[in-house]
Amino acid sequence: DMDLQEEGSKRIHGGLEELSNILQKTQSKINRIKASCGSLTSLLKVRITGRSDSSTSLNGNSDKLQTEVAATETTENTTENISSDEVEGEKPENKSKPIKSDLDKALDTNLSRLDIMIEKAENAQYSMAHQTKQMRKFLK
């Protein structure tokens, strides 16, 4: 029964890792699109309005883009930290200890894995919502 649970948790963990990688690639593509098309949009706004207040809005947009990129980098760093913590948390068990101690360690390991998977799922949910919001703003 424990083996089945461990296998299932490994499968879920792998899926979350794959989702995290996809979200990181998507975010980098969104940032490239915003960088190339954002400057074009800003240029068109300046030519159409021809007012001095357009330069103020350009500075506001670049600050906003930098904030969004920083938030994305923070999310990516968190994901990397989670992965490194997980590797440290998986230590081989000592066979000479009593069975109760082994079960306690197995339970602690499973709880740690579950916590990591929950955190990764929350990060993925946040990233997807953030990327959806960025694309909606971009398409307007």
Buried (B, 14 or more C-beta within 10 A) or exposed (E): EEEEEBEEBEEBBEBBBEBBEEBBEBBEEBBEEBEEEBEEBBEEBBEEEEEEEBEEBBEEBEEEBEEBBEBBEEBBEBBEEBBEEBEEEEEEEEEEEEEEEEEEBBEEBBEBBEBBBEBBBEBBEBBBEBBEEBBEEEEE
